[in-house]
Amino acid sequence: MAFDYVKKVRICEVGLRDGIQNEKGAILTVEDKVELLRGMIDAGYKVIEVGSFMHPVKVPQMANTDEVYKAMQAYDIPDDVELRALIPNKRGVDRAVACGCKKVKLNVSASLGHNLANLNRTPAESVAGFAEAVDAAKSNGLEISGSISMAYGSPWDDDIPIDEVKKIIEAYMAVGITEISLSDASGMAYPSQVYNICTEVRKAYPDNTWWLHFHNTRGLAIANIIAGMQAGMNQFDGSLSGVGGCPFVPGAAGNVATEDVIHCLDEMGVETGIDNDKVIALSRRMVEMIGHAADGYVLKAGQSKDLKLPLPVRQPKK
Amino acid sequence: MAFDYVKKVRICEVGLRDGIQNEKGAILTVEDKVELLRGMIDAGYKVIEVGSFMHPVKVPQMANTDEVYKAMQAYDIPDDVELRALIPNKRGVDRAVACGCKKVKLNVSASLGHNLANLNRTPAESVAGFAEAVDAAKSNGLEISGSISMAYGSPWDDDIPIDEVKKIIEAYMAVGITEISLSDASGMAYPSQVYNICTEVRKAYPDNTWWLHFHNTRGLAIANIIAGMQAGMNQFDGSLSGVGGCPFVPGAAGNVATEDVIHCLDEMGVETGIDNDKVIALSRRMVEMIGHAADGYVLKAGQSKDLKLPLPVRQPKK
């Protein structure tokens, strides 16, 4: 037996997109988001999901995404920082181009049941329909990536065979997308499965770039990340303070907290390039902005390195 | 790279001891505890920590432990079920003998600072002092085991070198104890460390029996359990509903929830012999008895296998 894992990873901060998109309380203002984004860049993040170009009435928290991108143009953003947005289709590309967003991401559900219910199409058929968006992105010089939600299971399916996930990956590759996120919005992934899926897709499509996105719905997100790292994966999403729920189980935990992930990686000697003290401060700001605590651990318990009690001096025996 | 792990594990339920020992609310009655114990045996647990023989004024939740053991004698307990109690010293053995408890466990902190502060002795000196208790246990036909708390780090120490942990293990072995629990009450363990420590002690002391006890203080308990399983460990503690706090960080999470652990193991195809549906029902009773929710996930989110939405039928194209 061995315990090998990658020693350098990239973390994408998704708190401003998947984290807050379903928050029912205070809408984060452009100023709030700019404050957090500047803090993230200062903390060392190189990949940040800024928001999404969905219908503003359907997702009010994301309605000011265009304005956030425009506001960020006032600041000096290092060339190696990627500010990503989720888009539903070609209209999302148009909005991205108009506001200066240079990297977009499409999404499809791996669940046949989920996709049939929403769109009356198989997942691979939906991805084939993304060709127009991909062409528009590329002709405008935008980078474009894709994600596959419920890649590890869904409430609609007894099981999602790896071959079905591979069909979706191949559909993405057929329209020219090779940067792909395998996402567990339903919180059903478990470590041995993650290891097996990641090993399989890395072997089958060695030139693709991969992201893993885990929710901590059943307490397994960090175990899943480590299983992914044991399979050689090196890009993971996290959400400040753990904000973001499980869409299928009201009240259950959602996104894994970025500061919990980085705390574990710091302890394991894995390089992230991100200063977790700064992430923790940003998570506290996020909690203030959304008006309630989320499910992260380190915000409550502190980092192990910060837990220090004075060492007593041994007294002489009497 | 590989993802190998043991495929059969034993779970010890510690909710009635480490779980509730610091609960400040309702004291669990003998009847409450007997109800949970009988439920645990019915669910398939083979190892259960019933309570402790500490000073009743210092730990009121444990004051009725003797009565619980006596009350359990009214029931048919299978021979392969071990009802364990924590003891501080030889007086604990005397109480165990008097009430029919057949398996006891000693504990020492691996933290030099912690042990000096409490007892003005090194951990190994404390363990050497257990000889009287071990002799009393063995001469009365009791099994006796030992645990080492803070084996992975403590708030008092920058680091706890593995050689210090090995000295404590050897002190236990010198007094005749070879069943040893490596415990993380401070919630500072992390997966690569767990793998390394477990690999090292299994190699150095191949005839010992090991338990691992993790708190979920920083969200890493299940990742640590899996790392332990990857190092060949096969005995782990869990606490119904996750009851039990972190003694050093008020408000932080404590013991890992047994039902969360078994849910993960079930998904990974690991045999526990325990029916998690029954564990979940017991956790709900525990929450009723203590009067507040604990930090477990599956009680809120449900098991993945129970999350089923109806699969829609594909509609013909128009």
Interface residues (C-beta under 8 A of the other chain):
Chain A: M1 A2 F3 D4 Y5 L112 G113 L116 A117 N120 G153 P155 W156 D157 S186 G187 M188 Y190 P191 S192 Q193 Y195 N196 T199 N216 T217 R218 G219 L220 A221 I222 A223 I226 A227 Q230 A231 G232 C246 F248 V249 G251 A252 A253 V256 A257 D260 H263 C264 E267 M268 G269 G296 Y297 V298 K300 A301 G302 Q303 S304 L307 K308 L309 P310 L311 P312 V313 R314 Q315
Chain B: M1 A2 F3 D4 Y5 L112 G113 L116 A117 N120 G153 P155 W156 D157 S186 G187 M188 Y190 P191 S192 Q193 Y195 N196 T199 N216 T217 R218 G219 L220 A221 I222 A223 I226 A227 Q230 A231 G232 C246 F248 V249 G251 A252 A253 V256 A257 D260 H263 C264 E267 M268 G269 G296 Y297 V298 K300 A301 G302 Q303 S304 L307 K308 L309 P310 L311 P312 V313 R314 Q315
